[in-house]
Amino acid sequence: MGVVTETIEIQENVSIPEDTRIIPSDVKVKVLDARALSGM
């Protein structure tokens, strides 16, 4: 099973509380290189 998150709005210079930025320990995060996504 996989989950895809799509951004529909971006707000710049917004304060985000620290406790909302914590990734649970059972969540796996994969960082992709943008060049790999564009096929370069």
C-alpha distance matrix in Angstrom:
0.0 3.8 7.0 10.3 13.6 16.7 20.2 22.7 25.5 27.0 29.8 31.8 33.9 32.2 32.3 29.0 29.5 28.5 26.6 24.1 23.2 22.0 18.5 17.4 17.7 14.3 12.6 12.4 14.2 14.8 18.0 18.7 22.2 23.2 25.4 22.5 20.9 24.3 24.8 27.8
3.8 0.0 3.8 6.7 10.1 13.2 16.6 19.3 22.1 23.4 26.3 28.3 30.5 28.9 29.3 26.1 27.0 26.1 24.5 21.8 20.7 19.8 16.4 16.1 16.7 13.8 11.3 10.7 11.6 12.0 14.9 15.4 19.0 19.8 22.2 19.5 17.7 21.1 22.0 24.9
7.0 3.8 0.0 3.8 6.6 9.9 13.2 15.9 18.6 19.9 22.8 24.9 27.1 25.5 26.0 22.9 23.9 23.4 21.9 18.9 18.0 17.7 14.6 14.9 16.4 14.0 10.9 10.9 11.0 11.9 14.3 15.0 18.5 18.8 21.6 19.5 17.3 20.5 22.0 24.9
10.3 6.7 3.8 0.0 3.8 6.5 10.0 12.8 15.6 17.0 20.2 22.4 24.9 23.6 24.6 21.9 23.5 23.3 22.3 19.0 17.9 18.3 15.6 16.7 18.5 16.6 13.1 12.7 11.6 11.8 13.2 13.3 16.4 16.1 19.0 17.3 14.6 17.6 19.5 22.3
13.6 10.1 6.6 3.8 0.0 3.8 6.7 9.6 12.1 13.4 16.5 18.8 21.3 19.9 21.0 18.5 20.4 20.6 19.9 16.4 15.4 16.5 14.4 16.2 18.4 17.3 13.7 13.7 12.0 12.7 13.3 13.7 16.6 15.8 19.2 18.2 15.4 18.1 20.6 23.0
16.7 13.2 9.9 6.5 3.8 0.0 3.8 6.3 9.3 11.1 14.6 17.1 20.1 19.0 20.8 18.9 21.3 22.0 21.7 18.1 17.2 18.9 17.3 19.5 21.9 20.9 17.3 17.1 15.0 15.1 15.0 14.7 16.9 15.3 18.5 18.1 14.9 16.9 19.8 22.2
20.2 16.6 13.2 10.0 6.7 3.8 0.0 3.8 5.8 7.3 10.8 13.4 16.6 15.7 17.8 16.4 19.2 20.3 20.6 16.9 16.1 18.5 17.6 20.2 22.9 22.6 19.0 19.0 16.4 16.6 15.8 15.7 17.3 15.4 18.9 19.2 16.1 17.6 21.0 22.9
22.7 19.3 15.9 12.8 9.6 6.3 3.8 0.0 3.8 7.0 10.3 13.5 16.9 15.9 18.5 17.6 20.6 22.2 22.5 18.8 18.5 21.2 20.7 23.2 26.1 25.7 22.2 22.5 20.1 20.4 19.5 19.3 20.7 18.4 21.6 22.1 18.8 19.8 23.3 25.3
25.5 22.1 18.6 15.6 12.1 9.3 5.8 3.8 0.0 3.8 6.7 10.0 13.4 12.6 15.5 15.1 18.4 20.4 21.2 17.6 17.5 20.6 20.7 23.6 26.6 26.8 23.4 23.8 21.2 21.7 20.4 20.5 21.5 19.2 22.6 23.6 20.6 21.5 25.1 26.7
27.0 23.4 19.9 17.0 13.4 11.1 7.3 7.0 3.8 0.0 3.8 6.5 10.0 9.8 12.9 13.0 16.6 18.4 19.8 16.5 15.9 19.3 19.8 23.0 26.0 26.6 23.2 23.5 20.6 21.0 19.2 19.5 20.2 18.0 21.4 22.9 20.3 21.1 24.8 25.9
29.8 26.3 22.8 20.2 16.5 14.6 10.8 10.3 6.7 3.8 0.0 3.8 6.8 6.5 10.0 11.0 14.7 17.0 18.8 15.9 15.6 19.3 20.5 23.8 26.9 28.0 24.8 25.4 22.5 23.3 21.5 22.1 22.7 20.8 24.2 25.9 23.6 24.4 28.1 28.9
31.8 28.3 24.9 22.4 18.8 17.1 13.4 13.5 10.0 6.5 3.8 0.0 3.8 5.6 9.1 10.9 14.6 16.6 19.0 16.7 15.9 19.6 21.1 24.7 27.4 28.9 25.9 26.1 23.1 23.7 21.4 22.1 22.3 20.5 23.7 25.8 24.0 24.6 28.3 28.6
33.9 30.5 27.1 24.9 21.3 20.1 16.6 16.9 13.4 10.0 6.8 3.8 0.0 3.8 6.6 9.4 12.9 14.9 17.8 16.1 15.4 19.1 21.2 24.8 27.5 29.4 26.7 27.2 24.2 25.2 22.9 24.1 24.3 23.0 26.2 28.3 26.8 27.6 31.2 31.2
32.2 28.9 25.5 23.6 19.9 19.0 15.7 15.9 12.6 9.8 6.5 5.6 3.8 0.0 3.8 6.3 9.8 12.4 14.9 13.1 13.1 16.9 19.2 22.5 25.5 27.4 24.8 25.8 23.3 24.7 23.0 24.5 25.3 24.1 27.6 29.3 27.6 28.8 32.3 32.7
32.3 29.3 26.0 24.6 21.0 20.8 17.8 18.5 15.5 12.9 10.0 9.1 6.6 3.8 0.0 3.8 6.6 9.3 12.0 10.9 11.2 14.8 17.6 20.7 23.7 25.9 23.8 25.1 22.9 24.7 23.3 25.4 26.4 25.8 29.3 30.8 29.3 30.9 34.3 34.6
29.0 26.1 22.9 21.9 18.5 18.9 16.4 17.6 15.1 13.0 11.0 10.9 9.4 6.3 3.8 0.0 3.8 6.4 8.6 7.1 7.6 11.2 14.0 17.0 20.1 22.2 20.2 21.7 19.8 22.0 21.1 23.4 24.9 24.7 28.4 29.4 27.9 29.9 33.1 33.7
29.5 27.0 23.9 23.5 20.4 21.3 19.2 20.6 18.4 16.6 14.7 14.6 12.9 9.8 6.6 3.8 0.0 3.8 5.6 5.7 7.2 9.9 13.3 15.7 18.8 21.2 19.8 21.8 20.4 23.1 22.6 25.3 27.1 27.3 31.0 31.7 30.4 32.7 35.7 36.4
28.5 26.1 23.4 23.3 20.6 22.0 20.3 22.2 20.4 18.4 17.0 16.6 14.9 12.4 9.3 6.4 3.8 0.0 3.8 5.5 5.5 7.3 11.0 13.4 16.0 18.8 17.7 19.6 18.4 21.2 20.8 23.9 25.8 26.4 30.0 30.6 29.7 32.2 35.0 35.5
26.6 24.5 21.9 22.3 19.9 21.7 20.6 22.5 21.2 19.8 18.8 19.0 17.8 14.9 12.0 8.6 5.6 3.8 0.0 3.8 5.5 5.9 9.5 11.1 14.0 16.6 15.9 18.4 17.8 21.1 21.4 24.6 26.9 27.7 31.4 31.5 30.5 33.2 35.8 36.7
24.1 21.8 18.9 19.0 16.4 18.1 16.9 18.8 17.6 16.5 15.9 16.7 16.1 13.1 10.9 7.1 5.7 5.5 3.8 0.0 3.8 5.7 8.5 10.6 14.0 16.0 14.6 16.9 16.1 19.2 19.4 22.4 24.8 25.3 29.0 29.1 27.7 30.4 33.2 34.3
23.2 20.7 18.0 17.9 15.4 17.2 16.1 18.5 17.5 15.9 15.6 15.9 15.4 13.1 11.2 7.6 7.2 5.5 5.5 3.8 0.0 3.8 6.5 9.6 12.5 14.8 12.9 14.7 13.3 16.2 16.1 19.2 21.5 22.2 25.9 26.1 25.0 27.7 30.4 31.2
22.0 19.8 17.7 18.3 16.5 18.9 18.5 21.2 20.6 19.3 19.3 19.6 19.1 16.9 14.8 11.2 9.9 7.3 5.9 5.7 3.8 0.0 3.8 6.3 9.0 11.6 10.5 12.6 12.1 15.4 16.1 19.6 22.2 23.4 27.0 26.7 25.9 28.9 31.2 32.2
18.5 16.4 14.6 15.6 14.4 17.3 17.6 20.7 20.7 19.8 20.5 21.1 21.2 19.2 17.6 14.0 13.3 11.0 9.5 8.5 6.5 3.8 0.0 3.8 6.4 8.4 6.8 8.9 8.8 12.4 13.7 17.1 20.1 21.7 25.1 24.3 23.6 26.8 28.9 30.1
17.4 16.1 14.9 16.7 16.2 19.5 20.2 23.2 23.6 23.0 23.8 24.7 24.8 22.5 20.7 17.0 15.7 13.4 11.1 10.6 9.6 6.3 3.8 0.0 3.8 5.5 5.6 8.7 10.2 14.0 16.1 19.5 22.7 24.5 27.7 26.6 25.9 29.3 31.1 32.5
17.7 16.7 16.4 18.5 18.4 21.9 22.9 26.1 26.6 26.0 26.9 27.4 27.5 25.5 23.7 20.1 18.8 16.0 14.0 14.0 12.5 9.0 6.4 3.8 0.0 3.8 5.5 7.8 10.0 13.6 16.0 19.5 22.7 25.0 28.0 26.6 26.3 29.9 31.3 32.5
14.3 13.8 14.0 16.6 17.3 20.9 22.6 25.7 26.8 26.6 28.0 28.9 29.4 27.4 25.9 22.2 21.2 18.8 16.6 16.0 14.8 11.6 8.4 5.5 3.8 0.0 3.8 6.5 9.7 13.1 16.1 19.3 22.8 25.0 27.8 26.0 25.5 29.2 30.4 32.0
12.6 11.3 10.9 13.1 13.7 17.3 19.0 22.2 23.4 23.2 24.8 25.9 26.7 24.8 23.8 20.2 19.8 17.7 15.9 14.6 12.9 10.5 6.8 5.6 5.5 3.8 0.0 3.8 6.4 9.9 12.9 15.9 19.5 21.4 24.4 22.7 22.0 25.6 27.0 28.7
12.4 10.7 10.9 12.7 13.7 17.1 19.0 22.5 23.8 23.5 25.4 26.1 27.2 25.8 25.1 21.7 21.8 19.6 18.4 16.9 14.7 12.6 8.9 8.7 7.8 6.5 3.8 0.0 3.8 6.6 10.0 12.9 16.5 18.8 21.4 19.5 19.2 22.9 23.9 25.5
14.2 11.6 11.0 11.6 12.0 15.0 16.4 20.1 21.2 20.6 22.5 23.1 24.2 23.3 22.9 19.8 20.4 18.4 17.8 16.1 13.3 12.1 8.8 10.2 10.0 9.7 6.4 3.8 0.0 3.8 6.5 9.6 13.1 15.3 18.2 16.6 16.3 19.9 21.2 22.6
14.8 12.0 11.9 11.8 12.7 15.1 16.6 20.4 21.7 21.0 23.3 23.7 25.2 24.7 24.7 22.0 23.1 21.2 21.1 19.2 16.2 15.4 12.4 14.0 13.6 13.1 9.9 6.6 3.8 0.0 3.8 6.3 9.8 12.3 14.8 13.0 13.1 16.7 17.8 19.0
18.0 14.9 14.3 13.2 13.3 15.0 15.8 19.5 20.4 19.2 21.5 21.4 22.9 23.0 23.3 21.1 22.6 20.8 21.4 19.4 16.1 16.1 13.7 16.1 16.0 16.1 12.9 10.0 6.5 3.8 0.0 3.8 6.7 9.3 12.0 11.0 11.3 14.6 16.0 16.7
18.7 15.4 15.0 13.3 13.7 14.7 15.7 19.3 20.5 19.5 22.1 22.1 24.1 24.5 25.4 23.4 25.3 23.9 24.6 22.4 19.2 19.6 17.1 19.5 19.5 19.3 15.9 12.9 9.6 6.3 3.8 0.0 3.8 6.2 8.5 7.3 7.6 10.9 12.2 13.0
22.2 19.0 18.5 16.4 16.6 16.9 17.3 20.7 21.5 20.2 22.7 22.3 24.3 25.3 26.4 24.9 27.1 25.8 26.9 24.8 21.5 22.2 20.1 22.7 22.7 22.8 19.5 16.5 13.1 9.8 6.7 3.8 0.0 3.8 5.4 5.4 6.8 9.2 10.5 10.3
23.2 19.8 18.8 16.1 15.8 15.3 15.4 18.4 19.2 18.0 20.8 20.5 23.0 24.1 25.8 24.7 27.3 26.4 27.7 25.3 22.2 23.4 21.7 24.5 25.0 25.0 21.4 18.8 15.3 12.3 9.3 6.2 3.8 0.0 3.8 5.4 5.2 6.5 9.0 9.1
25.4 22.2 21.6 19.0 19.2 18.5 18.9 21.6 22.6 21.4 24.2 23.7 26.2 27.6 29.3 28.4 31.0 30.0 31.4 29.0 25.9 27.0 25.1 27.7 28.0 27.8 24.4 21.4 18.2 14.8 12.0 8.5 5.4 3.8 0.0 3.8 5.4 5.2 6.5 5.5
22.5 19.5 19.5 17.3 18.2 18.1 19.2 22.1 23.6 22.9 25.9 25.8 28.3 29.3 30.8 29.4 31.7 30.6 31.5 29.1 26.1 26.7 24.3 26.6 26.6 26.0 22.7 19.5 16.6 13.0 11.0 7.3 5.4 5.4 3.8 0.0 3.8 5.5 5.3 6.0
20.9 17.7 17.3 14.6 15.4 14.9 16.1 18.8 20.6 20.3 23.6 24.0 26.8 27.6 29.3 27.9 30.4 29.7 30.5 27.7 25.0 25.9 23.6 25.9 26.3 25.5 22.0 19.2 16.3 13.1 11.3 7.6 6.8 5.2 5.4 3.8 0.0 3.8 5.5 7.7
24.3 21.1 20.5 17.6 18.1 16.9 17.6 19.8 21.5 21.1 24.4 24.6 27.6 28.8 30.9 29.9 32.7 32.2 33.2 30.4 27.7 28.9 26.8 29.3 29.9 29.2 25.6 22.9 19.9 16.7 14.6 10.9 9.2 6.5 5.2 5.5 3.8 0.0 3.8 5.7
24.8 22.0 22.0 19.5 20.6 19.8 21.0 23.3 25.1 24.8 28.1 28.3 31.2 32.3 34.3 33.1 35.7 35.0 35.8 33.2 30.4 31.2 28.9 31.1 31.3 30.4 27.0 23.9 21.2 17.8 16.0 12.2 10.5 9.0 6.5 5.3 5.5 3.8 0.0 3.8
27.8 24.9 24.9 22.3 23.0 22.2 22.9 25.3 26.7 25.9 28.9 28.6 31.2 32.7 34.6 33.7 36.4 35.5 36.7 34.3 31.2 32.2 30.1 32.5 32.5 32.0 28.7 25.5 22.6 19.0 16.7 13.0 10.3 9.1 5.5 6.0 7.7 5.7 3.8 0.0
